[in-house]
Amino acid sequence: MNILYDERLDGALPKVDKAALLAEMRAALPDLEILHEAEDLRPYECDGLSAYRSTPMLVVLPEHVEQVQTLLRLCHRMQVPVVARGAGTGLSGGALPLEQGVLLVMARFKRILEVNPEGRYARVQPGVRNLAISLAAAPHGLYYAPDPSSQIACSIGGNVAENAGGVHCLKYGLTVHNLLKVDIITVDGERLTLGSDALDSPGFDLLALFTGSEGMLGVVVEVTVKLLPKPQVAKVLMASFDDVEKAGRAVGDIIAEGIIPGGLEMMDNLSIRAAEDFIHAGYPVDAAAILLCELDGVESDVHEDCELVDAVLRKAGATDVRLARDEDERARFWAGRKNAFPAVGRISPDYYCMDGTIPRRELPRVLNGIAELSEEHGLRVANVFHAGDGNMHPLILFDANVPGELERAEALGGKILELCVAVGGSITGEHGVGREKINQMCAQFNAEELTLFHAVKAAFDPQGLLNPGKNIPTLHRCAEFGAMHIHHGQLPFPELERF
């Protein structure tokens, strides 16, 4: 099934008069930069999921909160859909624009408003890069823990929208665990603060609800993040394995010892070779898999943990275990992992990055399942993932210039996500649903659950104007998806009304 917006399956969108909307915007916001010519709109037709493209009707680039408020009030009054976008690095099509809508680009909101070392927090605008927060906090011995692979480019507003994680989220948590509060603008232009300066606040946890909502409930205009002290010392062990299953079992063995590593990553042979050729990180290119295990804290504890983890890895079947000799080698080990995605891009014209989660105990079974699905669909898969928390990132290699390969990659990706659900996991860990996984939401959630999701959306956005068609599928889409892909032509939930 096509993942692009389909009014037959996703609901009718309001018909918008572009000329009238442009005139209203110019009158209400004379200082707002508005892009409306085809050549200016083209750079915004996709996010990091570049296989799917849609040209927005208009692109707006505000610089002040008041402009965002006025714009949303105007679009609300005129019933114009709005899609918010940060740096455009998202991998699920969450910022894919609509041809009958406005793309609200928050990239110019890039000021760090405050770094407070005593309170260990920073207030930033949503366009600030993830890594820039840690750089600003570094003189105070502090840093921001979530570190997605795209941290050099991705924005904190996008991180909030997708509840981004990173290689250190096993110990330090996802974005939601590292926020104090966010300021948002609602669909009708009201400014709200979710969360508080305190570690907890009364009432429903709206901050947690909003984090990961993919731009469907409001637009972020300010974020207050927690800052942590830099660990006294950090050491990385790299373990080589001659069998992927052994590496998968070793992950659970480490956690079973009561050790929570700062990061615990796994790469298979295809991704090892690609990363080593690109970064020269010192990876063993003959290994079937490697584990990167970072241990941080005070020196005495880290030394003991390194000895214990070394023993666990060898007992699990590691053919070699190396401790990074110094900070430079530690940085190279991580550079190879963080550049694995672009490295794989050097060995294939295109790749499709998946993002499922599974219980750690199921790693060997799922890796075997992915290998079988890869062979069945005739496409190579490179496995790179956050092994410690079971967040899989299979990279499906294909060539979009070969007729039918993109469709095969889509089908393979869907089967991998459905495998994750079948073993008790989820279709996404940190990339979000967006449009990419909209069909697989039908495999994970039943009609009653999806109806509740739509009710939450309607509480914030009754007309469905914010990022329509993302994250939550309609029951109509699920009915068709079920007929085509799950029930072999038989409609699931026959009691449901077909719209």
N, C-alpha and C positions, 0 to 999 in steps of 0.2 A: 504493500500500500504506500502511495506517495505520502511523504511526511510534510510537504508544503501545505499551506492553509487551503482547505477545500470547504467552501461554504456549504456544500451538500452534507458534509460530515461534521464540520466544526461550527456551523451556525452562520447565518447571514450577517455580513458587516454593514454598518451604515454607509450609504452612498454620500460621498463627500465632493462638494464643488471646490476644486483646487483653487481656482481664481478667486472665489469668494473668501475662502479660508485665508489665502495669502494676503488679500486686502485687509481683512480683519486683523490679522497678526501685525501687519505693518502699522496699522492705525493704533493698536493697543500697545505695541512694543517697538517703537521706532529705532531703538538702539540694539535690538536683538539681531544677530546674524542669522539669516535664513537662506538655506541653499535650496534652489528649485530647478536649476537647469540640469539636463540629463548628465552632462559631463561632471558636474559637481556632486551628483547623487551616487554615481557609480562606485566610488570608494567605500560606500556604506552599505552595499547590497548584501553583505554577509558578515558573520563574525568569524571565530576560529574554525567553525565547521564550514569550510569553504566549498564543499560539494553542493551546497544548496544556497540559492541566491534569489533575492527579491528586491526590486528597486523601490525605495520609499517614495511617497508622494512629495514630502518635504523633509528636510533635515534642519533642526534648530540647534544652535550652540550657545546656550545661555552662560552668563558669567556671575549672575547674582541670584540669590534665593528668590527675591521678589519677581524676577523674570520667570522663574519656574512656576511660581504660584499663579501669576497672571496667565501664563500659557495654559496651565492645566484648567483653570477656570474657563478660559475661552473654549478649549477643546471639549470640556464637559458640557458647556452650554450648546455647542454646535454638534455634539455627538460625534466627535472625531476620535478614533482609536489612537493611542499613544504607546510607543515602545521606547523604553529607556535603554541607553547604552553607555557603558563605561569605556574601557580601553579596547573592547572588541576582541579580547583574547579567549572568550568562552568557547567551549568545545561541544556544546549541545544545541546550538541554534537558538539560545535564549534571547539574543538580541537581533534575531532575524527580523527585518522590517516588514511592514505591510504596504502593498501598493496603494491601498486606500487609507493610509495613516501617516502620522507624524513620527519621525525618529528623533527622540530627545537625547542629545549627546551631552554627557556630563563631564567630558574630558577637560574642560577649562576650570573646573572646580578642583584646583590642585594645590591649595595652600595648606601647609601644616600650621594650624591655628595655635597650638600649645603643646609643649612637652613638659610634663610635671613630674620631675624625678621623685619628689617627696610622696606624692600620691600614686606614683607609678602608673600614670596613664598619659595618653596623648589624644588631643582633639584634632581631627583632620577633616578636610573636605573629601567627598567621595572619589574625585579624580586622582587623588594622591596614589602613587605606585606603592605596592605592598613593601618592596624593599626599601623605599625612601623613608618609611617609618622607622625601621631599624637603624638606618644610617643617621637619622636625626636623634635617635635615642642613645646611640653608641657612646658619645662623650660622657654620658652619665652611667655607663656600665649596664645599660638596659637594652632590651630588644623586644620586637614583636614576634611571637612564636610561630604562628601559621606561615608556612613557606611553600606555596605552590611552585611547581616547576617553572611557571611563567612569572615568578615574583619580580623579576626585573622590569616587567612590562604591565602586568595586570593591576587593576585599580582596586582600592579597598571597597569602593561601592559595589563593584562586581563581585568581590569576595563575599560581601554580606548577602548579595542576591542569590549566590549559589551555595553559601555555607562552605566555602573552600577550606581545604585541609593542607596537605603537604607531607613531606617525608617525616616530619617530626610530630605529626598529630597523634600518633600512638600514645605518647607520654603527655603532650601538652594540649591536645584537643583541637577541635575544628574552630572555625571563625566564631561560632555561637558561644564557645567556651571562653573566648578572649575578648568579649565585648562588655562594656558597661552600659552604653546607651547609643541609640541612633535617633537623629531627627529626620522626620520624613514629611513629605508633602502628599496629602491625600488627593484622590482623583478630582475633588472639587476645590482644591487650592488651600486647604487648611494645613497649618504646620503643627505637628505632634511630636512629642518626645516619648520614645519607648525605652523603658529601663530607667536607671538613675545613677547618680554618682556613687551610691552605696552598693555593696555587693549583692544586695537583694532588695526587692521592692514588693509591696503588697498587691493583691489582686492577681488576675490572670497574667501569665508570663507572655505578654505581647511581643517582647523583644525576641524571644525564642520562636514565636509564631512567624514573625516577620523575616527572620534570618533564614535564608533558603527559599523564600517565596518567589524568587525569580521575577521581580518587578511587577507582580500581579496585584499587590496590595497598596503600593505607594512608591514614591520616588525618594531615595536617600539624598539628603543634602548635607548631613554632618554625621561623623562617626567618632565615638569615644572608645578607644581600645585600651586594653590592659597591657602594661609593659612588665616584663620579667627581668630579673637580674641575669646577666650572662653566667652560665655555669663556670665554675672555677677551672674545670678541665673537661675536655671531651676527647674520647678515643674511638677509633673505628676499627673493627675487625672485618676482614673480608674472607669469607669461607667459600671454597670451591667444592663442587659436587659433580660426580659423574652420572648422576641420575636426578631428574627433576623431582620425582616423588620423594627422594631422601631430603632434598632441600625443603620441600613443603612440610614434611613431618618435623624437621628441625625447628621450624618456626614455633610450633606448639610446644616443643620440648623446652625452649628458652623461656617462654611465658610461664610454663608449668613450674619452673624453678623459682618463681616469685620475682623475677627480674622484669622491669618494664624499661626497655631500651628507649633512648631518645628517638631513635629511628631504626626500623628493621625492614629493609628493602630486598626484593628479589628480582633477578633478571635471568632470562633463559639464554641459550647459546646464540640465537639469532640477534638478540638485542645486545648481548655482550660484544659480539664481533663488530656490530655497527658502531657502538659507542667507542670501542677501543680504536677503531680506524679513524674516528672523528676527533676524539679528545686525547687519546694516548694516556689513559688513566692508569695503566698498569694492570688491566684486567687479563685473566687467563683465557685466551680465545679458544682453548680446547675444552673448557669446562662445559658441562651440560647446563649448569646453573650456578649462580653465585648469590650469596646473601651478604648484604652490608648491614652490620649491626653497630650502631653508635651508642656508647654508654657515656653519660655525663653526670657531673655532680662534683663532690669534693674528691680530692686526689686519692685518699686512702680507700674510699668506697669504690671508686671507678677501677682502681687496680685490682681489688678483690673480685669485682664483677667480671672484669676482662678474663681473669683466670678461670672463673666458673663457666662463663659462656664458651671460652675456648674448649674446655673439656666437654661441654654439652654438644658442641658442633662436631667434634671428633667422634664422639660416641654415636652421633646420628649418622655418621658416614662421610663426613667431609674429607676430601682427599688432601686438602691443604687449608690452613688457617693463617692469615697474615694480619699482624697488627700494624697499622700505619705508623711509620717511623717518626714522623714529625707532622706539624700542622700543614705543611705543603702537600705531603702525600695524602693526608686526610681530606684536604680540599680537592685533590685530584680524584680521589675515590668518589666523592659526592658530585663533582662536576660531570663525571661520566654518567651517573644516574640521572642528574637533572637535565642533561642534554640528550638523553636516550631518544626522546621523541624526534627532535630534528635530525639526530643521527640516523634513525630508521628512514627518515625522509630522503636520505642520500642513497639508499639502496632500493628504493621503490618510487615510481612516479607519483603515487598517491598512497595515503594510508588513512584508515578509519579507526579512531581511538575510542574504545569502549570504556565503561566505568561502572562495573558491577561490584557488589560487595557480597562476601560469603563468610560463614563461620570459619575460623582458622582451621578447625579439624577437617574441613572439607577440601582444603587446598589440593592434596594429591588427586582426589577424585575429580575435581573440576579441571585441573590441568590436563588430566587424561581425556576428559570430555572435550575440552577445547581442541586438543590434538586430533581427536576423531572427527569433530565438526570441520576442522580445517581441511582434512583430507577429503571429507565428503563434499565440500563446496569448492575444492580445487584452488584454495587461496592460502598463502602463507600467513602465519600469525606469530608476531613477536610479543612475548609476555614480559611486561615491566610493571611492577606494582608494589604497593605498600603492603607487604606481606604481614606485618605485625597486626594490622587491624582488618586484614582480609579484603582490602580495597584493590580489586583487579583492574588493570589497564591493558587488556589485550589490544595490540595494534594490528589491524587487518590490512595486509599489503595488497594493493590492486592497481590497475591502470585504467583511469577513467576514459582513455582514448580507445580502449577495447570494448566494443559493444557488449553490454550485459554484465560487465565486471562490477560496476558500481552497484547494480541491483543484487548481484551475488554477495557483495560485501555487506550490503544492508541486511540481506537475509541471514548471513552468517552472524552478524552482530546481534540481530534479534534473537537468534537461537542461543547465543552465548549468554545473553541477559536472562532469557527464560530458564537456562540451566542454573544460573545463580539463584533465581527465585525458587526453583525446584528443590535446592538443597538448604533452603531456609534463609537465603540472602535477599538482596535488593537490587533493583535495576540501576541504582546510582549511589555513589558514595560522596562525590564532591563536585562533579561536573554539572549536575542538575539534569532535569528532564528536557526542558526546552521544547523543541520540535522533534529532535532526534529520537527520543525514547517515548514519544507520545503514545505510540501503539502498544509498547510493552507495559505501560501503566495499566492497560486493560488485562494483562496477564497477572499483575501483582495484586490489584485491588478489585473487589466486587462492586456491584452496582450501588449497594447501600453506602459503602465507604466513599465512592466517588461522589455520590449525592451530598454527603457531608462536606467534602472538599469544596464543592460548588457553593454550598451554603456559606462557608467561611469567606470565599471570594466575594460573594454577593453582599456580605456584611460590610466590606470595605469599598466595594465597587459594584453597585447594583446593576449598572448598565453594561458591565463587562468591557470597559473601554481601555483598561490598562493591560497591555501585552496579551491581547486576546489570542486564544488558540494554543497557548503554551501550558506546559506543566500538567494540566488536568484535562483528560479527554472527555468529550461528550459521550453519553451512553449510546448514541447513534454510531459514533466512530467505533466504539467497543463492540457493538453488535456486528458491524461489518468485519472488523478485525477477527473476531471470534469465528465468524463463518468462513473466512478465507484461510486463516492460519492455524486455528486450534481445533475446530470441530469439523474440518473437511467438508464445508458446504452447509452444515447444519447450524442454524442460528442458536447461540447460547442464550440463556435467560429468555425463553420464548414468551414469558409473561410480561416482559417489558414493552411499553409502548414504543413503536418505531416512528420517529419524527419525520 
